[in-house]
Amino acid sequence: MCRAQIPGAIRYLDVSYSGRVWGIGTDGNIYSRSGIEGDWRQEPSANNQFTYLRVQPGYSERVWAITTQNSIATKVYGEPDWTAVDGRLKYIDVDQTGVAWGIGTDNSVFRRDGVAGTWQFIQGRQLTALRATPYGVVYGVDNQGTLVRVNSGGLTSLSADAPTPTLRLWGADR
């Protein structure tokens, strides 16, 4: 039973391999809790308001987040401060090796080798959605609704008869 409440409601969530649940509240703050029995804890945010977050797969407990101004920040659970990451994105995802994939404010696609890396532009179409699997395979959707596979060399359209990856989805009801 969850004893601590957050103001408002959760509008986005992600879960780490360890079971820590991370969410962005309707107040723009980031909250976390340990599984279903833990209490919600507001994470320090340096007065940032967040719109999106992703937890890096694996046991690092590293979280990447996007602010309302499209700036990028990252932190590891238990560390007090967020680290600012250069660039502007509206969406980010991270694979198990720490490679971050992002969609810029103009729908261009970028990749970065972890916090210490630099953003590299990926040639090809602009994307409206992108998802990195824990195994390094990245899929995206362009503005025509075409499913593409993304890699550092560019984007490859997947035909309608290509095998569809099995996906498990979690959602929040308000």
C-alpha positions as CSV (number, residue, x, y, z in Angstrom):
1,M,0.0,0.0,0.0
2,C,1.4,3.4,-1.0
3,R,1.3,5.7,2.0
4,A,2.8,8.9,0.5
5,Q,0.9,10.8,-2.1
6,I,2.2,13.2,-4.7
7,P,0.5,16.5,-5.6
8,G,-1.8,16.0,-8.6
9,A,-1.1,12.9,-10.6
10,I,1.7,11.1,-12.5
11,R,1.6,12.0,-16.3
12,Y,4.6,9.9,-17.4
13,L,6.4,6.9,-15.8
14,D,9.3,4.5,-16.4
15,V,10.6,1.6,-14.3
16,S,14.2,0.5,-13.7
17,Y,15.4,-3.1,-13.7
18,S,15.6,-2.9,-9.9
19,G,11.9,-2.1,-9.8
20,R,12.3,1.6,-8.9
21,V,9.4,3.5,-10.4
22,W,10.1,7.0,-11.7
23,G,7.4,9.5,-12.7
24,I,6.8,13.1,-13.7
25,G,3.9,14.6,-11.8
26,T,1.4,17.1,-13.3
27,D,3.4,19.7,-11.3
28,G,6.4,19.0,-13.5
29,N,8.5,17.5,-10.7
30,I,10.2,14.1,-10.8
31,Y,9.2,11.4,-8.2
32,S,10.5,8.0,-7.5
33,R,9.6,5.1,-5.3
34,S,10.9,1.6,-4.7
35,G,8.4,-0.8,-6.2
36,I,4.8,-1.0,-5.2
37,E,5.5,-0.9,-1.4
38,G,7.6,2.2,-1.4
39,D,6.6,5.8,-0.7
40,W,6.8,8.4,-3.4
41,R,9.9,10.7,-3.0
42,Q,10.3,14.0,-4.8
43,E,13.7,14.1,-6.5
44,P,15.8,17.3,-6.3
45,S,15.3,19.2,-9.5
46,A,17.2,22.5,-9.3
47,N,13.9,24.3,-10.1
48,N,13.6,22.5,-13.5
49,Q,10.1,21.6,-14.7
50,F,10.3,18.3,-16.6
51,T,8.1,16.9,-19.5
52,Y,9.7,13.5,-20.2
53,L,12.1,11.0,-18.7
54,R,13.7,7.6,-19.5
55,V,15.5,5.2,-17.2
56,Q,18.6,3.6,-18.6
57,P,18.1,-0.1,-18.8
58,G,20.4,-2.2,-16.6
59,Y,21.3,-1.7,-13.0
60,S,22.9,1.8,-13.2
61,E,19.7,3.6,-12.0
62,R,20.6,6.5,-14.4
63,V,17.7,8.6,-15.5
64,W,17.7,11.0,-18.5
65,A,15.1,13.8,-18.5
66,I,13.9,16.6,-20.8
67,T,12.8,19.9,-19.3
68,T,10.0,22.1,-20.5
69,Q,12.7,24.2,-22.3
70,N,13.9,21.0,-24.1
71,S,17.2,21.0,-22.2
72,I,18.6,17.6,-21.2
73,A,19.6,16.5,-17.7
74,T,20.7,13.2,-16.2
75,K,21.3,11.8,-12.7
76,V,21.8,8.5,-10.9
77,Y,19.4,7.6,-8.2
78,G,20.8,8.6,-4.8
79,E,23.0,11.4,-6.2
80,P,21.7,14.9,-5.1
81,D,22.2,16.8,-8.3
82,W,21.2,16.6,-12.0
83,T,24.0,17.0,-14.6
84,A,23.1,19.2,-17.5
85,V,23.8,17.6,-20.9
86,D,24.4,19.9,-23.9
87,G,21.8,20.0,-26.7
88,R,18.0,20.4,-27.0
89,L,15.7,17.4,-27.4
90,K,12.0,16.8,-27.2
91,Y,12.4,13.0,-26.7
92,I,15.2,10.7,-25.4
93,D,15.7,7.0,-25.0
94,V,18.7,5.1,-23.8
95,D,19.9,1.5,-24.5
96,Q,21.5,-0.8,-22.0
97,T,25.0,0.2,-23.0
98,G,24.3,3.8,-22.1
99,V,23.9,5.1,-25.7
100,A,21.3,7.9,-25.7
101,W,19.1,8.4,-28.8
102,G,17.1,11.6,-29.2
103,I,14.7,13.5,-31.3
104,G,15.6,17.2,-31.6
105,T,13.1,20.0,-31.6
106,D,13.0,19.9,-35.4
107,N,12.4,16.0,-35.4
108,S,16.1,15.3,-36.4
109,V,17.6,12.2,-34.9
110,F,20.8,12.1,-32.8
111,R,22.8,9.6,-30.8
112,R,25.3,10.0,-28.0
113,D,27.7,7.6,-26.3
114,G,26.7,8.2,-22.7
115,V,27.0,11.3,-20.6
116,A,30.6,12.0,-21.7
117,G,29.9,11.6,-25.4
118,T,28.9,14.1,-28.0
119,W,25.6,14.3,-30.0
120,Q,26.0,12.8,-33.5
121,F,23.4,13.7,-36.2
122,I,21.8,10.6,-37.9
123,Q,21.2,11.1,-41.6
124,G,17.7,10.3,-42.9
125,R,14.1,11.2,-42.3
126,Q,12.8,13.1,-39.4
127,L,11.1,11.0,-36.7
128,T,8.1,11.7,-34.5
129,A,8.8,8.7,-32.1
130,L,11.8,6.6,-31.2
131,R,12.4,3.6,-28.9
132,A,15.7,1.9,-28.0
133,T,15.5,-1.7,-26.9
134,P,17.7,-2.9,-24.1
135,Y,19.7,-4.9,-26.7
136,G,20.8,-1.9,-28.8
137,V,18.1,-2.1,-31.6
138,V,16.4,1.2,-32.1
139,Y,13.0,1.7,-33.9
140,G,11.4,4.9,-34.9
141,V,8.3,6.3,-36.7
142,D,8.6,9.0,-39.3
143,N,5.9,11.7,-40.0
144,Q,4.3,9.4,-42.6
145,G,3.8,6.7,-40.0
146,T,6.5,4.4,-41.5
147,L,8.3,2.2,-39.0
148,V,12.1,2.5,-39.4
149,R,15.1,0.9,-37.8
150,V,17.6,3.4,-36.6
151,N,21.4,2.9,-36.4
152,S,24.4,5.2,-36.5
153,G,24.5,4.8,-40.3
154,G,21.0,6.1,-40.9
155,L,17.4,5.0,-41.0
156,T,16.0,1.9,-42.8
157,S,12.3,1.5,-43.6
158,L,10.8,-1.8,-42.5
159,S,8.4,-3.3,-44.9
160,A,4.8,-4.2,-43.9
161,D,5.7,-7.9,-44.0
162,A,8.8,-7.6,-41.8
163,P,8.6,-9.4,-38.5
164,T,7.2,-7.1,-35.8
165,P,9.1,-7.0,-32.6
166,T,7.2,-8.2,-29.5
167,L,6.6,-5.3,-27.2
168,R,5.3,-5.1,-23.7
169,L,3.6,-1.9,-22.8
170,W,2.8,-0.3,-19.4
171,G,0.5,2.6,-19.0
172,A,-1.1,4.9,-16.4
173,D,-4.8,5.6,-16.1
174,R,-5.7,9.0,-14.8
